[in-house]
């Protein structure tokens, strides 16, 4: 490199060695993440040596990020050597993340598994989860490794720390492509978000596994949707409405003007979402006790010169009424697919 530093190299020095960045900061809010890519080949060699020397004395998030961005064997070998020697568990979780960003097959899963099974504090476990998140789409040649990776995540779903449980669930949803149809009132997320017992979290894991096994994607077909509704448990309801502790408190039609700070949340949260329509809020809900159906309608209209019109309506209905509600969308939009998972259906493009 010439004696005169390029603007790109000066920027590298500023971001990685001069700027004060808090330890837990989101790097993208402080540095230009493309800084390494903007260096010349010669400058990258010098920058790599600078980062290696710095990390030899202290592990910092920004230096780990910079070295991992080099994507070289030299960087990988240095980080692996550092990983094997490191005693501080939090630093080691950071190193494991940097390693898998260079090589997905970096041998760090045994370490991550031990962290998840340990009694280490949430800070260390949550940091370890970042490595698992990076590997969410990785497919190992050996099926045993894929199974091992998923087992670690299922173990994390029953962890005592709520943030760890929810993070593990998020990763599994993305790995199995289950996030695209999760209902607004996801029963699994509800279980994981509560301060419950281990068996409650194990039930959440079992429910997720059943959902994965039952997942079916088929072309849009009105008859399929109608059959799905007709075959729902307790449809029609087998108990009188007066004997249902949920439905007996709900009017035949509930309305809320959101512009007036009104809401139906206190009512709708008692019901299960069984059908959603793409990214619209409109859906079909069901009473978990008696099986009665409800159509939920969310309406928003923007007016340039006056207040907006935003309202929601919940209407008690039956199979025929639910299908009529859905037909309004089937006739207006060109939907392509139906995703069915257990007692949940999503109509999508």
Secondary structure by P-SEA (a helix, b strand, c coil): ccccccaaaaaaaaacccccccccccccccccccccccccaaaaaaaaaaaaaaaaccccaaaaaaaaaaccaaaaaaaaaaaaacccaaaaaaaaaaaaaaccccccaaaaaaaaaccccaaaaaaaaaaaaaacccccccaaaaaaaaaaaaaaaacccaaaaaaaaaaaaaaaccccccccccaaaaaaaccccaaaaaaaaaaaaaaaaabbbbcccaaaaaaaaaacccccccccccccccccccccbbbbcccccccccccccccccccccccccbbbbbccccbbbbbbbbbbbbbccbbbbbbbbbbbbcaaaaaaaaaaaaacccccbbbbcccbbbbcc
